[in-house]
Amino acid sequence: METETVIILRAVSGAGKTHFTSNVMKVAGGGVSVSADTFFMRFGKYEFNPALLPDAHNSCVRDFTHHVIGGSPLIVVDNTNTSNIEAAPYHAVGAAHGYRVIHVVIDVDPALARNVHGVPPEGVMRQHASLVKALSESPPWWDVKRFPSADAAVRWFRDLT
């Protein structure tokens, strides 16, 4: 890639965000990803605690900021980011440091999402409703790309590089 880039993933649980991230890292030959899920990993096992979600997201923003300041050429934010409030800190920090910031929306039917974190179907539906609302209210200067699947988003990235 010619310029430092931040990709902010925006999708419901199970839409293929981690699949996208791992494939983009292969295509790019490196980069870093940040995720609130990392906070819940204990000795290789995912141990989610909803009471710690604010701490997880704060930790993720700290990790992201560290990588931006360090000049990582490609940073992928691998969170649901279903509201603009969730995506805004990553956008603001990346843009303030001269990164090209792209919001990649994996717009799968929530009923088709592969849910590896045990989010109940009604939770996935709430995420989807929140994402649809957020996208309709996103600032017009945000570069938002929408894809019907994670694989379609990977193909786009491959063509971008």
MOSULNOR-V508085 format. One record per residue. N is the residue number from 1. RES is the residue in one small letter. PSI is psi in degrees with one decimal (NA if undefined). BURIAL is b if it has 9 or more other ideal C-beta (glycine too) atoms within 8 Angstrom, else e. Layout:
N_RES_PSI_BURIAL ; N_RES_PSI_BURIAL
//
This chain:
1_m_144.3_b ; 2_e_-24.4_e ; 3_t_153.3_e ; 4_e_135.1_b ; 5_t_137.7_b ; 6_v_130.0_b ; 7_i_119.1_b ; 8_i_108.3_b ; 9_l_143.1_b ; 10_r_109.1_b ; 11_a_159.6_b ; 12_v_163.4_b ; 13_s_132.2_b ; 14_g_6.7_b ; 15_a_-14.3_b ; 16_g_22.9_b ; 17_k_-45.5_b ; 18_t_-36.5_e ; 19_h_-47.7_b ; 20_f_-49.8_b ; 21_t_-48.2_b ; 22_s_-37.0_e ; 23_n_-38.2_b ; 24_v_-40.0_b ; 25_m_-37.7_b ; 26_k_-47.2_e ; 27_v_-42.9_b ; 28_a_-15.0_b ; 29_g_25.4_e ; 30_g_-167.8_e ; 31_g_-179.4_b ; 32_v_152.2_e ; 33_s_148.3_b ; 34_v_146.2_b ; 35_s_140.5_b ; 36_a_-26.6_b ; 37_d_-30.7_b ; 38_t_-36.0_b ; 39_f_-30.0_b ; 40_f_4.6_b ; 41_m_123.4_b ; 42_r_111.0_e ; 43_f_45.2_e ; 44_g_5.1_e ; 45_k_138.2_e ; 46_y_117.6_e ; 47_e_85.9_e ; 48_f_135.7_e ; 49_n_106.5_e ; 50_p_-26.8_e ; 51_a_-22.1_e ; 52_l_5.8_b ; 53_l_-43.5_b ; 54_p_-40.5_e ; 55_d_-39.1_e ; 56_a_-44.3_b ; 57_h_-36.5_b ; 58_n_-41.2_e ; 59_s_-40.2_b ; 60_c_-43.3_b ; 61_v_-39.3_b ; 62_r_-47.4_e ; 63_d_-44.8_b ; 64_f_-49.0_b ; 65_t_-40.7_b ; 66_h_-45.5_e ; 67_h_-36.0_b ; 68_v_-49.2_b ; 69_i_-35.2_e ; 70_g_-8.9_e ; 71_g_24.4_e ; 72_s_131.2_b ; 73_p_-27.0_e ; 74_l_125.0_b ; 75_i_126.0_b ; 76_v_127.2_b ; 77_v_106.4_b ; 78_d_66.3_b ; 79_n_170.1_b ; 80_t_-40.6_b ; 81_n_50.2_b ; 82_t_-5.5_b ; 83_s_156.4_b ; 84_n_-29.7_b ; 85_i_-36.1_e ; 86_e_-38.5_b ; 87_a_-27.7_b ; 88_a_-43.3_e ; 89_p_-39.6_b ; 90_y_-42.3_b ; 91_h_-48.8_b ; 92_a_-46.6_e ; 93_v_-45.3_b ; 94_g_-49.8_b ; 95_a_-39.9_b ; 96_a_-24.1_e ; 97_h_15.7_b ; 98_g_10.8_e ; 99_y_147.9_b ; 100_r_125.3_e ; 101_v_123.0_b ; 102_i_127.6_b ; 103_h_115.6_b ; 104_v_114.5_b ; 105_v_120.3_b ; 106_i_103.4_b ; 107_d_60.4_e ; 108_v_155.7_b ; 109_d_123.7_e ; 110_p_-26.4_b ; 111_a_-20.0_e ; 112_l_-3.8_e ; 113_a_137.4_b ; 114_r_109.6_e ; 115_n_103.6_b ; 116_v_-10.4_e ; 117_h_6.9_b ; 118_g_23.9_e ; 119_v_126.3_b ; 120_p_152.4_e ; 121_p_-37.5_e ; 122_e_-30.2_e ; 123_g_-41.1_b ; 124_v_-39.6_b ; 125_m_-39.3_b ; 126_r_-41.9_e ; 127_q_-44.7_b ; 128_h_-45.4_b ; 129_a_-41.6_e ; 130_s_-42.4_b ; 131_l_-45.1_b ; 132_v_-45.8_e ; 133_k_-46.2_b ; 134_a_-42.5_b ; 135_l_-32.7_b ; 136_s_-17.4_e ; 137_e_8.3_e ; 138_s_144.8_b ; 139_p_140.6_e ; 140_p_-18.2_e ; 141_w_-7.2_e ; 142_w_134.7_b ; 143_d_102.3_e ; 144_v_123.7_b ; 145_k_131.1_b ; 146_r_137.6_e ; 147_f_146.5_b ; 148_p_-11.8_e ; 149_s_163.4_b ; 150_a_-37.8_b ; 151_d_-39.0_e ; 152_a_-38.4_b ; 153_a_-37.5_b ; 154_v_-42.2_b ; 155_r_-42.6_e ; 156_w_-45.7_b ; 157_f_-41.1_b ; 158_r_-42.3_e ; 159_d_-27.9_e ; 160_l_-33.2_e ; 161_t_NA_e
//
